[in-house]
């Protein structure tokens, strides 16, 4: 029996309540469990000491005796009965059962005993679907080719040769799990013979080698909804890899990539289009047409003196928005923002240059450009302040 203080073994204060003792034991038992420390010969001894300390401190009568007399309470048959604290008889099993169920569940990837015997689930698949912005606007029905595993037609997914079938695993008797005695604990493991399926194949199918599935490329139809955004994930349940020997199929996840567009930039449901216009249109005002994502065109009216960067909002001519109402007859759209870029004329002939020069001489220079005039006035003030400060 360990002579180390039981409270120190568990790492709790002497006044700790039952929940704190249970939690501390569970944490340390997970840390020092022999299955997790196969290369540490001291782990099993520490694990036994934890069990010894927990049996005493989790029992109110034994804990009271220990608090009063220490380890002497369990020597020479005192306090703990004939078995003593280190005996770990039938009573100890009941004290540990709830703790070890939790420990086993973490080793096995779920609640102890919660996994039913049977074939495993097929793997999930990922597919990248590239579409244009126009397709994202209108939606589309796409056909994709997905390589993966499908159920074997010869054996109908059982993995057994036609005319035969799987048989109950003789090792685990169909439970999919076996129990192994390790020291004073019984540990439950996945059956090494059937790998948790509870069945074995005595006469495997020659086409799939007993796996119940074969590799094959499938063609699937995918409904891409109007208004879908870049990076959206579409899940097709049951369209992933077939499970081994009749196991459930995995899922197929389609990641949608929307390509950049030559004319439009997208921001959620809205579109932005930078449109160049002649200097004369910006100066005198006028109309121009700009394209829309649905293949049409829209007229934009520009007031006199419009500057580069000015935006015009065209309501309802942006991207489609995903239908959140559940009704297929509702189509909402964002807006289109047209940003004008005033284009400076290039390649002027002599006559055109002369006209522009006359325009400037007639007062069409700084007087007709208030932004330039204001800028250079602020620049002059800046230069004057710099000069005065020297």
C-alpha positions as CSV (number, residue, x, y, z in Angstrom):
1,X,0.0,0.0,0.0
2,X,1.3,3.5,-0.9
3,X,2.5,5.6,2.1
4,X,2.2,8.8,0.1
5,X,-0.5,11.2,1.3
6,X,-3.7,10.3,-0.6
7,X,-4.6,14.0,-1.0
8,X,-1.2,14.6,-2.6
9,X,-1.6,11.6,-4.8
10,X,-4.8,13.1,-6.3
11,X,-3.6,16.7,-6.1
12,X,-6.5,18.0,-4.0
13,X,-6.9,19.9,-0.8
14,X,-8.0,18.1,2.4
15,X,-11.3,19.9,2.3
16,X,-12.1,19.0,-1.3
17,X,-15.7,17.8,-1.9
18,X,-16.6,14.5,-3.6
19,X,-16.9,16.1,-7.1
20,X,-13.4,17.7,-6.9
21,X,-11.9,14.3,-5.8
22,X,-13.7,12.5,-8.7
23,X,-12.6,15.1,-11.2
24,X,-9.0,15.0,-10.0
25,X,-8.8,11.2,-10.1
26,X,-10.3,11.1,-13.6
27,X,-7.8,13.7,-14.9
28,X,-4.7,11.9,-13.4
29,X,-6.0,8.4,-14.3
30,X,-6.2,9.5,-17.9
31,X,-2.6,10.9,-17.6
32,X,-1.0,7.8,-16.1
33,X,-3.2,5.0,-17.6
34,X,-0.8,2.2,-18.8
35,X,-2.3,2.2,-22.3
36,X,-1.0,5.7,-22.7
37,X,2.4,5.1,-21.1
38,X,3.6,1.8,-22.5
39,X,7.2,3.0,-22.5
40,X,7.0,4.3,-18.9
41,X,7.4,1.5,-16.3
42,X,6.5,3.8,-13.5
43,X,3.1,4.8,-14.9
44,X,1.4,1.5,-13.8
45,X,2.5,2.0,-10.2
46,X,1.3,5.6,-10.2
47,X,-2.0,4.4,-11.7
48,X,-2.4,1.9,-8.9
49,X,-1.6,4.6,-6.3
50,X,-4.3,6.8,-7.8
51,X,-6.8,3.9,-7.6
52,X,-5.8,3.3,-4.0
53,X,-6.2,6.9,-3.0
54,X,-9.5,7.3,-4.8
55,X,-11.0,4.2,-3.2
56,X,-10.3,5.7,0.2
57,X,-11.2,9.3,-0.4
58,X,-14.4,8.6,-2.4
59,X,-15.8,6.5,0.5
60,X,-17.0,8.8,3.3
61,X,-16.3,6.2,6.1
62,X,-12.8,5.3,4.8
63,X,-12.0,9.0,4.3
64,X,-13.1,9.9,7.9
65,X,-10.8,7.1,9.2
66,X,-7.9,8.2,7.0
67,X,-8.3,11.8,8.1
68,X,-8.1,10.7,11.7
69,X,-5.5,8.0,11.7
70,X,-3.8,8.3,8.3
71,X,-2.4,5.1,6.7
72,X,-2.5,3.4,10.1
73,X,-6.3,3.2,9.8
74,X,-5.9,0.5,7.2
75,X,-3.1,-1.6,8.7
76,X,-3.6,-4.8,10.5
77,X,-7.2,-5.0,9.3
78,X,-8.4,-1.8,11.0
79,X,-10.9,0.5,9.5
80,X,-11.1,-0.9,6.0
81,X,-12.2,-4.4,6.8
82,X,-10.5,-7.6,5.8
83,X,-9.7,-6.5,2.3
84,X,-8.1,-3.2,3.4
85,X,-7.5,-0.2,1.1
86,X,-5.1,-2.1,-1.1
87,X,-7.3,-5.2,-1.7
88,X,-9.5,-3.8,-4.4
89,X,-12.2,-6.4,-3.9
90,X,-15.7,-6.4,-5.3
91,X,-16.7,-3.2,-3.5
92,X,-13.9,-1.3,-5.3
93,X,-15.2,-2.2,-8.7
94,X,-18.5,-0.4,-8.0
95,X,-16.6,2.7,-6.8
96,X,-14.6,2.9,-10.0
97,X,-17.2,1.9,-12.6
98,X,-18.4,5.4,-13.5
99,X,-14.9,6.8,-13.7
100,X,-13.5,4.0,-15.9
101,X,-16.5,4.2,-18.3
102,X,-15.5,7.8,-19.0
103,X,-11.8,6.8,-19.4
104,X,-12.6,4.0,-21.8
105,X,-14.9,6.3,-23.8
106,X,-12.0,8.6,-24.6
107,X,-9.7,5.7,-25.5
108,X,-12.3,4.3,-27.9
109,X,-13.5,7.6,-29.4
110,X,-17.0,7.7,-27.8
111,X,-19.0,6.5,-24.8
112,X,-18.0,3.1,-23.5
113,X,-20.2,0.5,-25.1
114,X,-21.9,3.3,-27.2
115,X,-20.5,2.1,-30.5
116,X,-22.5,-0.6,-32.1
117,X,-20.8,-3.4,-34.0
118,X,-21.1,-3.0,-37.7
119,X,-19.2,-1.8,-40.9
120,X,-17.6,1.7,-40.7
121,X,-18.8,4.8,-42.5
122,X,-17.4,5.8,-45.8
123,X,-15.1,8.8,-46.1
124,X,-16.3,12.3,-47.0
125,X,-15.2,13.7,-50.4
126,X,-14.3,17.2,-51.4
127,X,-14.8,18.7,-54.9
128,X,-13.9,22.2,-56.1
129,X,-16.4,23.7,-58.6
130,X,-15.4,26.7,-60.6
131,X,-18.1,29.0,-62.0
132,X,-18.3,32.4,-63.6
133,X,-19.9,35.5,-62.0
134,X,-22.7,35.3,-64.6
135,X,-23.4,31.7,-63.5
136,X,-23.4,32.8,-59.8
137,X,-25.9,35.4,-60.8
138,X,-28.3,33.2,-62.7
139,X,-27.6,29.8,-61.0
140,X,-26.9,26.7,-62.9
141,X,-27.2,22.9,-63.0
142,X,-23.7,21.5,-63.2
143,X,-22.6,18.0,-64.0
144,X,-19.5,16.9,-62.1
145,X,-17.4,13.7,-62.3
146,X,-16.4,12.4,-58.9
147,X,-13.9,9.5,-58.5
148,X,-14.4,7.4,-55.5
149,X,-15.6,4.1,-54.0
150,X,-19.1,2.7,-54.8
151,X,-20.8,-0.4,-53.6
152,X,-19.8,-3.5,-55.4
153,X,-22.6,-4.7,-57.7
154,X,-21.5,-8.3,-57.7
155,X,-21.9,-8.9,-53.9
156,X,-24.3,-5.9,-53.4
157,X,-21.9,-4.4,-51.0
158,X,-21.6,-7.3,-48.5
159,X,-18.1,-8.2,-49.4
160,X,-19.0,-11.9,-49.5
161,X,-19.1,-14.1,-52.6
162,X,-22.5,-14.4,-54.2
163,X,-24.4,-17.2,-52.5
164,X,-22.6,-16.8,-49.2
165,X,-22.6,-14.0,-46.6
166,X,-20.8,-12.6,-43.6
167,X,-20.7,-14.7,-40.5
168,X,-20.6,-13.7,-36.8
169,X,-17.1,-13.0,-35.6
170,X,-16.0,-16.0,-33.4
171,X,-13.7,-13.8,-31.3
172,X,-16.1,-11.2,-30.1
173,X,-19.4,-13.1,-30.8
174,X,-20.7,-10.3,-32.9
175,X,-20.1,-7.6,-30.2
176,X,-17.3,-5.9,-32.1
177,X,-15.4,-5.4,-28.9
178,X,-13.4,-7.7,-26.6
179,X,-12.4,-7.3,-22.9
180,X,-8.8,-7.6,-21.8
181,X,-7.7,-8.1,-18.2
182,X,-4.9,-5.7,-17.3
183,X,-3.8,-5.8,-13.7
184,X,-6.8,-5.3,-11.6
185,X,-8.8,-3.6,-14.4
186,X,-10.8,-5.0,-17.3
187,X,-10.3,-2.9,-20.4
188,X,-12.6,-3.0,-23.4
189,X,-11.0,-2.8,-26.9
190,X,-12.1,-3.0,-30.5
191,X,-12.0,-6.6,-31.6
192,X,-8.7,-7.2,-33.5
193,X,-10.3,-10.0,-35.6
194,X,-13.3,-8.2,-37.2
195,X,-12.0,-4.6,-36.5
196,X,-15.2,-3.8,-34.6
197,X,-17.7,-4.9,-37.3
198,X,-18.9,-8.0,-35.4
199,X,-18.8,-10.1,-38.7
200,X,-16.2,-11.7,-40.8
201,X,-16.1,-12.8,-44.5
202,X,-15.2,-16.5,-44.9
203,X,-15.5,-16.5,-48.7
204,X,-14.8,-13.0,-50.0
205,X,-16.1,-11.6,-53.3
206,X,-13.6,-11.9,-56.1
207,X,-14.5,-8.5,-57.7
208,X,-14.0,-6.3,-54.6
209,X,-11.7,-8.6,-52.5
210,X,-14.1,-8.7,-49.7
211,X,-14.3,-4.9,-49.2
212,X,-17.8,-4.6,-50.6
213,X,-16.8,-1.6,-52.7
214,X,-14.9,-0.8,-55.9
215,X,-13.3,2.4,-57.4
216,X,-15.4,4.1,-60.0
217,X,-16.0,7.6,-61.4
218,X,-19.6,8.8,-61.0
219,X,-21.4,11.7,-62.7
220,X,-23.5,13.8,-60.4
221,X,-25.9,16.7,-61.0
222,X,-25.4,19.7,-58.8
223,X,-28.0,22.5,-58.4
224,X,-26.0,25.7,-57.9
225,X,-28.5,28.3,-56.6
226,X,-28.7,31.9,-58.0
227,X,-26.8,34.4,-55.8
228,X,-24.2,31.9,-54.5
229,X,-21.1,33.5,-53.2
230,X,-17.4,32.6,-53.6
231,X,-16.3,30.0,-51.0
232,X,-19.8,28.6,-50.3
233,X,-19.9,24.9,-49.4
234,X,-22.6,22.7,-50.7
235,X,-23.2,19.3,-48.9
236,X,-24.6,16.3,-50.7
237,X,-25.5,13.8,-48.1
238,X,-24.6,10.2,-48.9
239,X,-22.6,11.0,-52.0
240,X,-19.2,10.4,-50.6
241,X,-17.2,7.2,-50.4
242,X,-19.2,4.0,-50.0
243,X,-18.7,2.3,-46.6
244,X,-16.8,-1.0,-46.4
245,X,-19.0,-4.1,-46.6
246,X,-22.4,-2.3,-46.6
247,X,-21.4,0.5,-44.3
248,X,-23.1,3.9,-44.7
249,X,-21.8,6.3,-47.3
250,X,-19.9,9.5,-46.5
251,X,-20.9,12.9,-47.7
252,X,-19.7,15.0,-50.7
253,X,-18.7,18.6,-50.0
254,X,-18.6,20.9,-53.0
255,X,-16.7,24.2,-52.6
256,X,-17.8,26.8,-55.0
257,X,-15.1,29.2,-56.5
258,X,-16.5,32.2,-58.4
259,X,-14.0,33.6,-60.9
260,X,-13.1,37.3,-61.1
261,X,-14.9,39.3,-63.8
262,X,-13.5,41.7,-66.4
263,X,-16.1,44.4,-65.8
264,X,-17.6,43.9,-62.4
265,X,-16.4,43.6,-58.8
266,X,-18.7,42.0,-56.3
267,X,-19.4,43.0,-52.7
268,X,-22.1,40.7,-51.4
269,X,-25.3,41.4,-53.3
270,X,-23.9,44.6,-54.9
271,X,-21.8,45.1,-58.0
272,X,-19.3,47.8,-58.9
273,X,-18.4,48.9,-62.4
274,X,-15.7,51.5,-63.3
275,X,-16.8,53.2,-66.5
276,X,-14.6,55.6,-68.5
277,X,-16.4,58.6,-70.0
278,X,-15.2,61.4,-72.4
279,X,-14.0,64.7,-70.8
280,X,-16.7,66.5,-72.8
281,X,-19.5,64.4,-71.3
282,X,-18.2,65.0,-67.8
283,X,-17.9,68.7,-68.5
284,X,-21.2,69.3,-70.3
285,X,-23.2,66.5,-68.8
286,X,-25.0,63.8,-70.8
287,X,-26.0,60.2,-70.8
288,X,-24.0,57.0,-71.4
289,X,-24.8,53.3,-71.3
290,X,-23.1,50.7,-69.1
291,X,-23.5,46.9,-69.1
292,X,-25.3,44.9,-66.4
293,X,-24.6,41.4,-65.2
294,X,-27.7,39.9,-66.8
295,X,-26.4,40.8,-70.2
296,X,-28.4,44.0,-70.6
297,X,-27.5,47.7,-70.4
298,X,-28.6,50.6,-68.4
299,X,-28.5,54.4,-69.1
300,X,-26.7,56.6,-66.6
301,X,-27.2,60.4,-66.6
302,X,-24.2,62.5,-65.8
303,X,-24.6,66.1,-64.5
304,X,-22.4,69.0,-65.7
305,X,-19.0,69.1,-64.1
306,X,-18.9,65.5,-62.9
307,X,-15.5,64.4,-61.6
308,X,-13.7,61.1,-61.7
309,X,-14.7,58.8,-58.9
310,X,-18.3,59.9,-58.7
311,X,-20.6,57.0,-58.2
312,X,-24.1,56.5,-59.5
313,X,-26.4,53.9,-57.9
314,X,-28.7,51.8,-60.1
315,X,-31.1,50.0,-57.9
316,X,-31.9,46.4,-58.4
317,X,-29.4,45.7,-61.1
318,X,-26.8,43.9,-59.0
319,X,-26.4,40.3,-58.0
320,X,-29.2,37.9,-57.3
321,X,-29.6,37.2,-53.6
322,X,-30.1,33.7,-52.2
323,X,-33.8,32.9,-51.7
324,X,-34.3,32.7,-47.9
325,X,-38.1,32.5,-48.1
326,X,-38.4,28.9,-49.3
327,X,-40.3,30.2,-52.4
328,X,-38.8,29.7,-55.8
329,X,-40.7,32.6,-57.3
330,X,-38.9,35.4,-55.4
331,X,-35.8,36.9,-56.9
332,X,-34.2,39.8,-55.0
333,X,-31.2,41.7,-56.4
334,X,-28.6,44.0,-55.0
335,X,-27.6,47.3,-56.6
336,X,-25.2,48.3,-59.3
337,X,-22.8,51.1,-58.5
338,X,-21.3,52.8,-61.6
339,X,-18.1,54.8,-60.9
340,X,-17.1,57.2,-63.7
341,X,-13.5,57.7,-64.7
342,X,-13.1,61.0,-66.7
343,X,-10.7,60.2,-69.6
344,X,-8.2,62.7,-70.8
345,X,-8.0,62.8,-74.6
346,X,-4.8,61.6,-76.3
347,X,-3.5,61.8,-79.8
348,X,-4.9,65.3,-80.5
349,X,-4.3,66.8,-83.9
350,X,-3.3,70.4,-84.4
351,X,-6.8,71.7,-84.8
352,X,-8.0,70.0,-81.6
353,X,-5.0,71.3,-79.7
354,X,-5.7,74.8,-80.9
355,X,-9.3,74.6,-79.7
356,X,-8.2,73.5,-76.3
357,X,-5.7,76.4,-76.1
358,X,-8.5,78.8,-77.0
359,X,-10.7,77.2,-74.4
360,X,-8.0,77.9,-71.7
361,X,-7.5,81.5,-73.0
362,X,-11.3,82.1,-72.8
363,X,-11.2,81.3,-69.0
364,X,-11.5,77.6,-69.2
365,X,-8.3,77.0,-67.3
366,X,-8.1,77.3,-63.5
367,X,-11.4,79.2,-63.3
368,X,-13.2,76.2,-64.7
369,X,-11.4,73.7,-62.4
370,X,-12.4,74.6,-58.8
371,X,-10.7,71.5,-57.3
372,X,-7.3,72.4,-58.9
373,X,-7.7,76.0,-57.8
374,X,-8.5,75.0,-54.2
375,X,-5.6,72.5,-54.1
376,X,-2.9,75.0,-55.3
377,X,-4.2,77.6,-52.9
378,X,-3.7,75.2,-50.0
379,X,-0.3,74.3,-51.4
380,X,0.7,78.0,-51.5
381,X,-0.3,78.4,-47.9
382,X,1.8,75.3,-47.0
383,X,4.9,76.6,-48.8
384,X,4.5,80.1,-47.2
385,X,4.3,78.5,-43.7
386,X,7.4,76.4,-44.4
387,X,9.4,79.5,-45.6
388,X,8.3,81.6,-42.5
389,X,9.4,78.8,-40.1
390,X,13.0,78.7,-41.3
